[in-house]
Amino acid sequence: MLKKLLCSSLLALGLMSGAAVHAQATDSFDPYMVRVRGVYVGFQNGQSGGLPLAGNTKVEAVSTWIPEFDLTYFFTKNIAAELVLTWPQNIDINVGGAKAGTIQALPPSLLLQYHFTDLGAFKPYVGLGVNYTFFYQTNNILGGAASINNSSFGVAGQVGFDYALTKNWQLNVDLKWIQMATDVSVLGNKVGTVNLNPLTVGVGVGYRF
């Protein structure tokens, strides 16, 4: 599934890059950028559909830091697409405030961006796209008594900026909100939904070429 998603994303970027060839020929610029970031993922953990469980027993994903890297292609000086990647990350799950297990999550996102280019070295941008998160070890909660869904699909929004340190190197600060939710089951029966909806804050460097 992940290979299909990445292949489809790269194919889409390839088709769009072909459409941008003429624009590049008349207005030369460096179309590629790669970035690496350290990202804090702050889960919102809204509860619905029967959660929290009895009393105030909430099911929560624990906020954490993760590594992130992305590939960006500029169709013009202002319009770009960004594919955001990492590798499966361990996420602790608390039930009633105590650790009840650990799952893994792989959350690639694809965003279309607009970059503001008339502010010198300071280059802010906004983006909108989609996120598809894959969850692994989904039944590793309360010793296997509880589990979550395998995946989540939702909207992703983004604001951030690059600051040019040299012609090629950029400092990057990035903020995203990701629509992410998963159903929770206990002994095979759905008991509600956790609306994870993480807000992520990232700081890193980029190289444009």
N, C-alpha and C positions, 0 to 999 in steps of 0.2 A: 504494500500500500504506500509506504514512504517513498519507494523508488518511483512508483507511478506518479505520485504527487510532485516530486522534484523534477522528473522528466517533463511532465506537463507544464510546470512553471517555467522551466528553461526553454521549452519549445515556444511558449507564449512570448517570452522575452526575446527569443530569436526572431520570431515573426515581426514583432514590433520594432526591433532594431533594424530590420530590413527596410521597414517603412520610413525610418529616420535617416537613411543613408543620404538622401538628397539634401536634407537640412544640414547634415554635418559637412557636406561638400561645400556648401555656401557659407557656413559659419563654423569654422574649425574650433574644436574644444576637446578636452580629454573626456571620453564617455564612460570610463569605468572607475569604480571606487570599491575598495574593500575596507572593512572596519572590524576591529575587535573591541569588545566592551566588557566591563564588569557591570552586572545588572542586578539591582535589588527588586525582587518580585514580592509585592505586597498583596496578598490575597484578601479580598473583601469578605468572603465567607458568609454571604447572605443565606438564610435558611427558609425553605418553603415546602409546601406539600406534605406536611407531617413532621418536618424537622423544625426545631430541635426535638429530640426524643423526650421521654418522660422527664418532666421538670425542665431544667435548663441544660440538659445533656446535649451540647452542640457537637456536631461533626465538623472539624475545621482542618484545612490545609495550613501548615505552618509556613509563614513568610521566610524567604531565604535569598541568598546571593547565588547567581549562576553566571557562567561565562557565556558570551554570545558573540557570534560573528555574522556579518552580512555581506551580500554581494549587491551592488547597485549599478544600474545601467542608466545613463542619461540619454534620452531621446533627443532633447534639446538642452539648452543651458538651464532651462527652468523645470522641465518635466522629466521625471525619473521613476524607475521602479526598483524596489528594494526587496530582496529575498532574505529573511531573517532566520538564522539557523543556530542550533546548538546540538548537543547530543543528549541522550536520555539522562534526566536529572532526578536525584532522589528527593522526594517530598515527604516529610513526616506528616502523619495524620493524627490529630488529637481527638479524643472523644471525652467530653466532660472535663476538658483541660488537661488530661493526661495522655501521654503518647500511647497510641493504640496500634501502630503499624507504620510501615513505610511503603510508598508506591513509587513508580517512576513515571515521568512525564516528558514527552518530546513535543515542543510547541512551535513548529515552523509557521511563519507569517509571510504574506506577500502583500505589499502596499504600493499604491501609486502615489507619487509625491509631487508637490510643487515647491521649488527652491527659489528664494528671493536673492537676486544676484547684484543688486545695486547699492550694497552697503559695505563695500570694500572687503576686508578680510572676514567680516562677520556675515555668515550665510545661513539665516534661519530657513526652516522648511516645515511644511505640514504634510501629513499623509493619511490615507484612508485605504483599508483593504480588508483581508480576511485572515483568520487564524484557524488552523486545524490541529488540535492537540491529540496526541496518542498517549493513552495511559497504559502502563504495564504493571504487572504484579497487582492487579486490581482486587484480588481476593485476600490480600495480605493485611487485613484489618481485624482486630479483635480475635486473632488466632484463626482467621478464616471464617468467622461467623458473619462478618460484614464485608461488602464488596461495593465497587463503583462501576460505572460504564467504562467501555474501552476507549471512547473518543468524545471530543467536543468540537463543534463547528460554530464560529461566530465572527462578528465584526471586530476589526482592530483599528483604532485611531491613534494618531501620532503627532507630536510637535517636537521640535528639536533645533539644534543649530550645529554647523561646522564652523570652526575658526581656523583660517589658513595660517599655519606656522611657517611653511615654505610653499613653493609652487606646487609640490605634490603632497606634503604631509598636512593633516588636519587634526585639530582637537575636536572631539564630538561630545555633545551632551544630548540625551534623548529621553523623551517621556512618552510612554504608550499606555493606553487603556485597552484591555482585551476582554471581549465578551466570552466567558468560559463557564460552563456549568456541567454537572454530572449528577446522575441519580445515585442514591444510596440504597442498597438492599441489605436486609438482615435475614439470614437463613433463607435466602432466595426470594424474599418478598420485598418489593419496593416500599420504602418508608418515607421517602421525600427526596428533595433536591438541594444540593449545595451550589449556590451561585458564586463561583470562585472569583470571577471578574477582576483579575489582578491589575493593579496599577504598577507599572515598571519604571524604574529610574536607572538610566545607564550612563556611564562615562567611559570614554575610550579614545582611540586614535584611528584615523583613516588614512589610506594612501590612494591618491587619484592618479590615473594614468590613461 
